Amino acid sequence: MSLPKRVLVLGGANGMLGRAVVTALASAGVAAVAASSEDVDYFDADDLADYLDELDEDGAEKGLGAVDCIVNAVAYTQVDKAEDQPEEAYKLNASMPALVGVVALERQLRLVHYSTDFVFDGKKGAPYLPTDDTNPLSVYGASKLAGEQALLALEVPGLLILRTAWLFGPGKMNFVRRILELAAERKELKVVADQFGSPTCTTDLARMTVELLDANATGLLHAVNSGEASWHQLASEAVRLAELDCRVLPIPTSGYPTRAVRPANSALDMADTLRLLRHPPRHWREALAEYVASFPTI
Ligand SMILES: NC(=O)c1ccc[n+]([C@@H]2O[C@H](COP(=O)([O-])OP(=O)(O)OC[C@H]3O[C@@H](n4cnc5c(N)ncnc54)[C@H](OP(=O)(O)O)[C@@H]3O)[C@@H](O)[C@H]2O)c1
């Protein structure tokens, strides 16, 4: 078992998941550097290498040691907008992770990268295994798959790719937060009831990431809370927990057309990951209750 000593978290300053990862690392006693695109140019390998050199010099002076791990929590996550901005989506979701992978390989750093359930087409009818065939339905899903493939092809020894899904958590707009804001203003909301997935809390995913690093996990794994839900079930539970006076009505996907096509059932199987975790993740309902209870301070 070995936790890294000093971790550079790209997207750790402003990203929804990145911020949670910085907090989880700090709680585990790991020095974490929360970086944003203002600190380092994500698309320039030389700039990233210079930034790491600076951090290592600073770490040596302060007795913190050198950076021995990068967590990449940067991504283009606007699923619908990506349909009209494929170049931007591929730049962030495929080229950028490949560049970080090259730097990690050169410097022999461990690397954690996140991917998505949207690499699948949702037609399996059962939770997806990490080894199942991929078939993304959207530019976002295809660009994230390209990022996975680019990283795996580099054969970075300490590479861990975690596919996650349907994130909610403090610090940034997300599906649950949007629903609660709308439910506070309206008497009725219509939410898609025929798309199913694995809702996941960023703080739980961040804790899982730290545990998996400690377990020296590598390769491609799934990392989500336990339980599955439709968007309608997730929204209904959030509104119920918040005690808002709003009816959440189920509608089919056809009743809420979106620019990007989403998988009908992209729940992720966790069996491989559970074998490596000391603390299995809790049910999404429990994580959601904690998140909703923290409103409006989030
Ligand atoms: N959100 C979800 O529901 C979901 C579901 C499945 C998988 N994931 C994956 O989980 C990881 C973390 O997602 P997240 O929701 O925490 O990400 P996020 O908060 O939306 O974005 C993370 C960071 O990426 C950078 N970024 C985002 N859009 C950008 C753009 N258009 N141009 C330049 N930089 C941009 C920003 O970095 P700076 O602040 O440093 O500029 C941002 O803070 C990603 O790999 C994502 O694909 C997310």
The ligand as an SDF file (V2000), in Angstrom:
LIG
                    3D

 48 52  0  0  0  0  0  0  0  0999 V2000
  -19.8040   16.0860  -14.3880 N   0  0  0  0  0  0  0  0  0  0  0  0
  -20.2510   14.8640  -14.6100 C   0  0  0  0  0  0  0  0  0  0  0  0
  -21.4420   14.5660  -14.4400 O   0  0  0  0  0  0  0  0  0  0  0  0
  -19.3060   13.7910  -15.0980 C   0  0  0  0  0  0  0  0  0  0  0  0
  -19.8320   12.5300  -15.4370 C   0  0  0  0  0  0  0  0  0  0  0  0
  -18.9460   11.5340  -15.8750 C   0  0  0  0  0  0  0  0  0  0  0  0
  -17.5890   11.7830  -15.9310 C   0  0  0  0  0  0  0  0  0  0  0  0
  -17.1100   13.0150  -15.5990 N   0  0  0  0  0  0  0  0  0  0  0  0
  -15.6730   13.2500  -15.7000 C   0  0  0  0  0  0  0  0  0  0  0  0
  -15.1890   13.6200  -14.4130 O   0  0  0  0  0  0  0  0  0  0  0  0
  -14.1090   14.5460  -14.5540 C   0  0  0  0  0  0  0  0  0  0  0  0
  -14.3590   15.8010  -13.7240 C   0  0  0  0  0  0  0  0  0  0  0  0
  -15.5580   16.4250  -14.1870 O   0  0  0  0  0  0  0  0  0  0  0  0
  -16.0910   17.7950  -13.5360 P   0  0  0  0  0  0  0  0  0  0  0  0
  -17.5550   17.8290  -13.7510 O   0  0  0  0  0  0  0  0  0  0  0  0
  -15.5260   17.9560  -12.1650 O   0  0  0  0  0  0  0  0  0  0  0  0
  -15.4010   18.8690  -14.4970 O   0  0  0  0  0  0  0  0  0  0  0  0
  -15.6370   20.4660  -14.5570 P   0  0  0  0  0  0  0  0  0  0  0  0
  -15.7740   20.9810  -13.1790 O   0  0  0  0  0  0  0  0  0  0  0  0
  -16.7390   20.7650  -15.5270 O   0  0  0  0  0  0  0  0  0  0  0  0
  -14.2990   20.9650  -15.2530 O   0  0  0  0  0  0  0  0  0  0  0  0
  -13.0430   20.6860  -14.7000 C   0  0  0  0  0  0  0  0  0  0  0  0
  -12.0440   21.7010  -15.1750 C   0  0  0  0  0  0  0  0  0  0  0  0
  -11.8150   21.5260  -16.5740 O   0  0  0  0  0  0  0  0  0  0  0  0
  -11.4630   22.7900  -17.1470 C   0  0  0  0  0  0  0  0  0  0  0  0
  -12.4240   23.1010  -18.2240 N   0  0  0  0  0  0  0  0  0  0  0  0
  -13.7350   22.7210  -18.3120 C   0  0  0  0  0  0  0  0  0  0  0  0
  -14.2840   23.1930  -19.4480 N   0  0  0  0  0  0  0  0  0  0  0  0
  -13.3070   23.8600  -20.0820 C   0  0  0  0  0  0  0  0  0  0  0  0
  -13.2300   24.5530  -21.3230 C   0  0  0  0  0  0  0  0  0  0  0  0
  -14.2900   24.6290  -22.1480 N   0  0  0  0  0  0  0  0  0  0  0  0
  -12.0390   25.1220  -21.6580 N   0  0  0  0  0  0  0  0  0  0  0  0
  -10.9630   25.0380  -20.8370 C   0  0  0  0  0  0  0  0  0  0  0  0
  -10.9670   24.3830  -19.6570 N   0  0  0  0  0  0  0  0  0  0  0  0
  -12.1130   23.8080  -19.2950 C   0  0  0  0  0  0  0  0  0  0  0  0
  -11.5480   23.8170  -16.0510 C   0  0  0  0  0  0  0  0  0  0  0  0
  -10.2460   23.9300  -15.5150 O   0  0  0  0  0  0  0  0  0  0  0  0
   -9.6750   25.3350  -14.9470 P   0  0  0  0  0  0  0  0  0  0  0  0
  -10.6490   25.7540  -13.9040 O   0  0  0  0  0  0  0  0  0  0  0  0
   -8.3630   24.9750  -14.4260 O   0  0  0  0  0  0  0  0  0  0  0  0
   -9.6240   26.2540  -16.1200 O   0  0  0  0  0  0  0  0  0  0  0  0
  -12.4630   23.1420  -15.0320 C   0  0  0  0  0  0  0  0  0  0  0  0
  -12.2920   23.6090  -13.7350 O   0  0  0  0  0  0  0  0  0  0  0  0
  -13.9600   14.7810  -16.0720 C   0  0  0  0  0  0  0  0  0  0  0  0
  -12.9830   13.9350  -16.5860 O   0  0  0  0  0  0  0  0  0  0  0  0
  -15.3250   14.3950  -16.6130 C   0  0  0  0  0  0  0  0  0  0  0  0
  -15.2520   14.0000  -17.9840 O   0  0  0  0  0  0  0  0  0  0  0  0
  -17.9350   14.0170  -15.1870 C   0  0  0  0  0  0  0  0  0  0  0  0
  1  2  1  0
  2  3  2  0
  2  4  1  0
  4  5  1  0
  4 48  2  0
  5  6  2  0
  6  7  1  0
  7  8  2  0
  8  9  1  0
  8 48  1  0
  9 10  1  0
  9 46  1  0
 10 11  1  0
 11 12  1  0
 11 44  1  0
 12 13  1  0
 13 14  1  0
 14 15  2  0
 14 16  1  0
 14 17  1  0
 17 18  1  0
 18 19  2  0
 18 20  1  0
 18 21  1  0
 21 22  1  0
 22 23  1  0
 23 24  1  0
 23 42  1  0
 24 25  1  0
 25 26  1  0
 25 36  1  0
 26 27  1  0
 26 35  1  0
 27 28  2  0
 28 29  1  0
 29 30  1  0
 29 35  2  0
 30 31  1  0
 30 32  2  0
 32 33  1  0
 33 34  2  0
 34 35  1  0
 36 37  1  0
 36 42  1  0
 37 38  1  0
 38 39  2  0
 38 40  1  0
 38 41  1  0
 42 43  1  0
 44 45  1  0
 44 46  1  0
 46 47  1  0
M  CHG  2   8   1  16  -1
M  END
$$$$
